[in-house]
Amino acid sequence: MTTTHPAATLQISEMTVPDRLDAEDAADFHASVALNNAICLNDTGLADLESTAEELLPYWQDRTDTVRRTLLAREGDVIVGAVTLYHAVAEPTSAEIDLMVLPENWGRGIEQALLARVEEEVRRLGRTVIQSWTLHRADRTGTMLTPATGWGQIPQSPLATLLLSSGYALEQVERTSAFDLHADPAPIEHALDAALSAAGDEYRLVEWTLPTPPEFREGYAWALSRMSTDAPSGGLEVDEETWDAERIARRDARFIDGGQTVSVAAVEHVPTGSLAAFNELAIGADPRGVTRQYCTLVLKEHRGHRLGIIVKCANILRWRRIAPLSPRISTFNAEENRPMLDINEALGFVPVSYAGAWQKRLG
């Protein structure tokens, strides 16, 4: 039986960000990370999206480029839900939220209270758009929802139902794909050789492990800024991001301070010296952990030269030497991004879960 949660017993307060993970005030941060991991496991059926407190703490501590805050809902001393709010400093339009309430606590008013509170915080920031994500298993049963793009579908989960009833629109569906790192590398090697031959002498493969070498920071900053303009975003309102060498150095430091190893494979356009494409692979301190692919992009003006195949294949082969015990790569791609999905499927990536991108415009 569903009952309304008595508001008087629910306390919502902002989480303290500890200086260290072994500090006396770090318990709430550890609890929020555990809650996030439990939500991801419940919603996808996979542990591939699990993060550690060590990996995440630098992102909450460094507010130079992005501010992250977490609001915790408690019944007495027990945390029964949370919502994270994060927004870029230089980009003024949107804020993202991540609502976290486990199934056993759903339906008692906790999720509505957290959503209302975080929307108040977004309004105080002067942001005009709220964006959020839902995660879904690959076995797509029940009522299905189609985004405004017309590409992909997700099942109507309880969180999706809440967002729909609260004025959010489903703007995009992303596919999570996995690649077996222990499979025969020969097809990847052959694909790389063919793509390098097709690209010709105007393009040169370059690779590094973070921190980014100084000679590549400006070019990498420009390429990363293109993620906000050149990657498919459906109906999401995305500010054009501003990056420079200093912001790259800060981003690198957050990865490294969190115990992550990150490999970058990029293609340099030889006539201009600019970076035309790049791919990032990362792993935490556990060498047997799942590898996460972060950003991958071929800049619009360089598409059609098989550069996406080059950066993906080169980084996979390099990664097998860097993290030989990692079992697989996990990556997200928009369902309408058929060029990148075509590459993934040809290389052996298979769909394992889905995500919905939601947006609400504030009046």
Summary of the structure (lengths in Angstrom):
residues: 363
radius of gyration: 20.8
end to end distance: 35.6
largest distance: 68.5
contacts: 1190
relative contact order: 0.16
helix: 36%
strand: 31%
